Amino acid sequence: MNILTFNCGSSSIKYQLFRRETGEALVKGIAEKIGTSESYLNHEKQGKKHRQDVALPDYYSAIEMIVRLLTDPQWGAVRDKTEIAAIGHRVVHGGEEFTVSVLIDAHVLQRIQYYAKLAPLHNPPAYNGIKAARKLFPGVPQVAVFDTAFHQGMPEEAFLYGLPYDLYRKYCIRRYGFHGTSHRYVAEAAAKALKKPLRSLKLITCHLGNGCSISAVKHGRSVDTSMGFTPLEGLMMGTRSGDVDPALISYLMEREKRSVQEVMEVLNRKSGLFGVSGISNDMRDLLARAEKGHKRARLAIDMFIYRVKKYIGAYLAVLNGVDAVVLTAGIGENTPLIKSRLQQELSNVLGKRVKILTLHTDEERLIAEDTYAVIKARR
Ligand code: ADP
């Protein structure tokens, strides 16, 4: 059985085709710059890469093109699209409503659109991608896998902000958390690596990619996480500030005579590793430049690690101890410096060696597994 996954961004669609029986990822790729004159597709089959420059005016044409590649004699993996049994979609926001992955029907689709009010940049592309996929794959079951779902078990004391309670009731303002699929995937992978049941473990999972978040995972459930109402809160990230004093927003608006949108743009796109270093949001660049003595590249890296450590400290208290800390995603998987620094500094604090695992995250795979589980339960 073949399961296709889609991850629709504001101008891109990532896709991957899995063979369930073997767990093999048959082909994968990304359609980029959808809706511009420079759109193209990067496709990959068994390590071999193929780029296709092609007009992709919208999600429908992008998915149509993806289907063409999936069924291509040279680059594809299936003869025709009827060999695709189910489709899983990454959806960022499921509000308080979706605590697990669900089969998409007209109602679910409408709710995904509804939660665009909480994720205006993320849910609309998922909604459009699902609509296009439903048109192109009539009758094929499609499943929504939500980034927020894993964190829905957080206790009230962790997810509420110290704001008037009415704001929660009126506007659903609370901590939702994101990257849930990744945190869940690596938590399960950690249990396998430790050869212990997940329900017996206390884990701190650190997803350090372009976006960064950290979760306290107790017995397989997220009990706290660093991203909040939006993915801006928490750790310092590539271009996002993470935690700041909210009062600085109005201060900056006044001092710099900027609109609230402009200040938010600074916090979202001009801050973090990029803003502090003044050179790059990419950890690879910063490591290379710091090596050569670039002071602010070094400072940005130090601040990044300091924040991670500070949150780990907080979650050690939340969990009352930890069996392992997990590092994952682009930065987490590829920066030995972070692991060695955390290893040393946390061991100093705790007076014993903390187990730190570096594990590869694979959100697409979990989306495919969830998709299968949902359609199997339906049968
Ligand atoms: P996303 O969150 O968008 O999925 P990734 O998990 O791919 O992103 O992480 C991307 C980031 O990972 C890059 O911006 C870069 O900073 C970092 N990265 C990737 N490879 C390396 C590497 N070899 N060494 C250090 N950092 C890396």
Residues whose N, C-alpha, C, O or C-beta is under 5 A from the ligand:
A	BS01	ADP	L208 G209 N210 G211 N281 D282 M283 R284 A329 G330 I331 N334 T335
